[in-house]
Amino acid sequence: MSMGSEYSPRSDRVTNIKVSSLSGDVFLVTQPRIERTFMNCIHLNFVSDKEGRKFLFPILPQDGLNEKTLNVVITDGDSQRIYPVFQQKAGIYGDYSEYMTRHGCACCSLTTALAAFVEKYADLKPNGTISEVERKHFPEEVYTENYGKVMARQMPVSLYGISLILQEEGVSCEYIGDFEDKAAEKQMMEHLYKGKPVIIETSRMRRKGKRIVHFFDKKYAGSYHTMILLGVDEEGQVVFTDSATRDWAGEQQRLKRAKLPELISYMFPQKNVGDTHLYFSRKRNTGGYILIR
């Protein structure tokens, strides 16, 4: 999958972007200026092809994406969302810094989604998510039990817990626990082509269908890991947030790119469908993905 494009990255005016669709038709899409990374902020645009599918533009730069916090500003026509992407090992989260280093990926992703979709949380940080948001939405005994354990046994919020908080804060979403790879790929791609994000959970193991082909691959997770897919770029790669730093990614840390089938091969379906643990308990109780509407 590819789309050709021409743009002027330093222009201060509206840019007419020449886009080639998969059928070979060429047309212009008018979008505001973008396009460079400035310290802890990057601007991206959604552009639409002839079929109405939305693609993130331009392609990510090779450097400048390794900040402790990276604000990803995505413009879609007249609307704009800011996704703050956090490094979980940044050491800037006060009393929760050690927790964030060990278990903070889900908290980072939840904070990013809340900041992007709920106005009152625009300046929310991960430590505030733990101390305020989780406590607000979860039963006190559940919250206290999790954070009352020794650090190694404290757990991150589950995908179910993330979806519950988002829904109670007015963010329309759907948690899909069990899935088949091909159906999930189709559903997630259709969702991303609408400019809608998807929250996923990966493991250190790589699958091929139902068979594990690498038990300790660890490309996208040391154990388990939560990330947000923001959209598809003009080369057909999915752009996603990542709170972790991976040696293979160079300077593309807070934002990375990958083909969706590869990401799915590290995801895993929920076996205990309908489980309502608010914090990660065991693998069979979690897994899957969340479609943010």
QUIZI-V249380 format. One record per residue. N is the residue number from 0. RES is the residue in one small letter. PHI is phi in whole degrees, -180 to 180 (NA if undefined). OMEGA is omega in degrees with one decimal (none if undefined). Layout:
BEGIN
N,RES,PHI,OMEGA / N,RES,PHI,OMEGA
END
This chain:
BEGIN
0,m,NA,177.4 / 1,s,-152,175.5 / 2,m,-138,176.6 / 3,g,-83,179.9 / 4,s,-153,174.7 / 5,e,-130,-178.5 / 6,y,-152,178.9 / 7,s,-115,-169.4 / 8,p,-68,-176.8 / 9,r,-107,-177.9 / 10,s,-69,175.2 / 11,d,-97,-177.6 / 12,r,-108,173.5 / 13,v,-64,-176.7 / 14,t,-112,170.9 / 15,n,-91,-175.3 / 16,i,-101,177.3 / 17,k,-85,-175.6 / 18,v,-121,175.1 / 19,s,-101,179.0 / 20,s,-79,-179.2 / 21,l,-64,178.6 / 22,s,-84,177.5 / 23,g,99,178.4 / 24,d,-70,179.6 / 25,v,-114,179.5 / 26,f,-150,-177.9 / 27,l,-103,173.4 / 28,v,-121,-179.8 / 29,t,-90,179.6 / 30,q,-140,175.0 / 31,p,-68,178.7 / 32,r,-62,179.6 / 33,i,-134,122.0 / 34,e,105,174.2 / 35,r,-128,176.1 / 36,t,-87,176.5 / 37,f,-117,177.8 / 38,m,55,-174.5 / 39,n,-107,-177.4 / 40,c,-143,174.7 / 41,i,-131,179.6 / 42,h,-108,176.1 / 43,l,-129,177.0 / 44,n,-123,164.7 / 45,f,-89,170.6 / 46,v,-118,-175.7 / 47,s,-108,174.7 / 48,d,-89,-174.8 / 49,k,-64,179.4 / 50,e,-86,179.3 / 51,g,87,177.3 / 52,r,-76,-176.8 / 53,k,-99,178.9 / 54,f,-127,176.5 / 55,l,-80,-175.2 / 56,f,-138,-0.1 / 57,p,-89,174.0 / 58,i,-63,-179.2 / 59,l,-59,173.4 / 60,p,-70,-178.3 / 61,q,-82,-179.2 / 62,d,-139,178.1 / 63,g,82,-176.3 / 64,l,-115,-175.9 / 65,n,-120,-179.5 / 66,e,-83,174.8 / 67,k,-67,171.8 / 68,t,-137,178.3 / 69,l,-120,176.9 / 70,n,-87,179.3 / 71,v,-101,-177.7 / 72,v,-98,-178.0 / 73,i,-114,178.7 / 74,t,-99,177.8 / 75,d,-133,-174.6 / 76,g,65,-179.8 / 77,d,-91,-177.5 / 78,s,-107,-177.1 / 79,q,-150,173.6 / 80,r,-127,176.3 / 81,i,-114,178.0 / 82,y,-105,174.0 / 83,p,-77,-177.6 / 84,v,-110,-170.0 / 85,f,-109,170.7 / 86,q,-87,-173.3 / 87,q,-71,-179.6 / 88,k,-98,-174.4 / 89,a,-68,-179.7 / 90,g,73,-175.4 / 91,i,-116,-172.5 / 92,y,-110,175.1 / 93,g,59,-177.3 / 94,d,-63,-177.0 / 95,y,-100,-176.2 / 96,s,-62,179.5 / 97,e,-67,176.4 / 98,y,-58,-179.0 / 99,m,-62,178.7 / 100,t,-61,-176.0 / 101,r,-83,-166.4 / 102,h,-132,-161.8 / 103,g,-85,-174.2 / 104,c,-64,-178.9 / 105,a,-66,177.0 / 106,c,-62,178.3 / 107,c,-61,-178.9 / 108,s,-66,176.8 / 109,l,-61,179.5 / 110,t,-63,178.0 / 111,t,-59,-178.5 / 112,a,-66,179.0 / 113,l,-63,-179.5 / 114,a,-64,-177.7 / 115,a,-79,-170.1 / 116,f,-113,-179.0 / 117,v,-123,-171.0 / 118,e,-55,-175.7 / 119,k,-69,179.2 / 120,y,-104,-176.4 / 121,a,-58,-178.5 / 122,d,-105,-177.9 / 123,l,-65,174.8 / 124,k,-117,-177.0 / 125,p,-56,179.1 / 126,n,-64,175.4 / 127,g,-70,176.2 / 128,t,-62,-179.8 / 129,i,-69,-171.1 / 130,s,-78,-174.9 / 131,e,-117,-171.3 / 132,v,-69,179.2 / 133,e,-60,-178.6 / 134,r,-64,-179.8 / 135,k,-68,-170.2 / 136,h,-99,-177.1 / 137,f,-100,174.7 / 138,p,-56,-175.3 / 139,e,-57,-177.7 / 140,e,-68,178.4 / 141,v,-71,178.9 / 142,y,-61,-177.2 / 143,t,-66,179.0 / 144,e,-62,-178.2 / 145,n,-66,-174.6 / 146,y,-85,174.4 / 147,g,-90,179.0 / 148,k,-78,171.9 / 149,v,-61,-171.1 / 150,m,-54,-176.0 / 151,a,-63,-176.0 / 152,r,-103,172.0 / 153,q,-68,-172.8 / 154,m,-119,174.9 / 155,p,-77,176.2 / 156,v,-62,-177.8 / 157,s,-80,174.6 / 158,l,-61,175.7 / 159,y,-61,178.8 / 160,g,-62,177.1 / 161,i,-62,-178.4 / 162,s,-64,178.9 / 163,l,-63,-179.9 / 164,i,-63,179.9 / 165,l,-59,-179.5 / 166,q,-63,-178.9 / 167,e,-70,175.2 / 168,e,-93,174.3 / 169,g,88,178.6 / 170,v,-96,-179.6 / 171,s,-71,-179.9 / 172,c,-156,179.3 / 173,e,-137,177.7 / 174,y,-92,176.5 / 175,i,-105,-178.2 / 176,g,-85,-179.5 / 177,d,-82,179.1 / 178,f,-158,167.1 / 179,e,-104,-169.5 / 180,d,-56,-175.6 / 181,k,-65,178.9 / 182,a,-66,178.3 / 183,a,-65,178.5 / 184,e,-60,179.2 / 185,k,-62,-178.1 / 186,q,-65,-178.1 / 187,m,-69,178.5 / 188,m,-64,177.8 / 189,e,-61,179.3 / 190,h,-67,179.8 / 191,l,-65,178.2 / 192,y,-65,175.1 / 193,k,-88,-178.1 / 194,g,81,-177.7 / 195,k,-107,-178.0 / 196,p,-81,178.7 / 197,v,-133,174.7 / 198,i,-96,-178.1 / 199,i,-125,173.2 / 200,e,-127,179.3 / 201,t,-115,174.6 / 202,s,-125,179.6 / 203,r,-75,-177.1 / 204,m,-96,176.8 / 205,r,-106,-177.9 / 206,r,-106,162.2 / 207,k,-131,-169.3 / 208,g,68,179.9 / 209,k,-93,-176.3 / 210,r,-101,175.3 / 211,i,-79,-179.0 / 212,v,-103,174.3 / 213,h,-141,-176.2 / 214,f,-79,-177.2 / 215,f,-127,-179.1 / 216,d,-67,174.5 / 217,k,62,179.8 / 218,k,-66,-176.6 / 219,y,-117,179.1 / 220,a,-166,170.5 / 221,g,-75,175.1 / 222,s,-137,171.5 / 223,y,-133,-172.9 / 224,h,-154,-178.8 / 225,t,-112,-178.4 / 226,m,-143,179.4 / 227,i,-120,173.1 / 228,l,-85,-174.7 / 229,l,-95,-177.8 / 230,g,168,-179.9 / 231,v,-112,178.8 / 232,d,-89,-172.8 / 233,e,-71,174.4 / 234,e,-99,178.1 / 235,g,82,178.3 / 236,q,-94,177.6 / 237,v,-83,175.4 / 238,v,-95,-175.7 / 239,f,-139,177.4 / 240,t,-82,176.8 / 241,d,-152,178.6 / 242,s,-80,-177.9 / 243,a,-97,177.2 / 244,t,-105,-177.6 / 245,r,-115,-178.1 / 246,d,-58,-175.7 / 247,w,-70,-173.2 / 248,a,-91,179.9 / 249,g,61,179.2 / 250,e,-92,176.7 / 251,q,-88,-173.6 / 252,q,-106,-178.1 / 253,r,-68,171.3 / 254,l,-122,177.4 / 255,k,-132,178.5 / 256,r,-133,174.9 / 257,a,-164,171.3 / 258,k,-71,-177.3 / 259,l,-61,178.3 / 260,p,-58,177.6 / 261,e,-66,178.8 / 262,l,-60,-179.5 / 263,i,-62,-179.3 / 264,s,-67,175.6 / 265,y,-102,175.6 / 266,m,-80,-179.6 / 267,f,-149,179.8 / 268,p,-77,176.2 / 269,q,-75,179.4 / 270,k,-86,179.4 / 271,n,-90,-175.1 / 272,v,-62,-179.5 / 273,g,93,178.3 / 274,d,-63,-175.8 / 275,t,-121,172.8 / 276,h,-63,-178.6 / 277,l,-83,174.4 / 278,y,-119,-179.8 / 279,f,-55,179.6 / 280,s,-116,172.7 / 281,r,-155,-170.3 / 282,k,-57,-175.0 / 283,r,-64,-178.0 / 284,n,-89,-177.2 / 285,t,-131,-175.7 / 286,g,103,-178.9 / 287,g,96,-176.3 / 288,y,-160,-179.5 / 289,i,-121,174.0 / 290,l,-90,175.4 / 291,i,-92,-174.0 / 292,r,-81,none
END
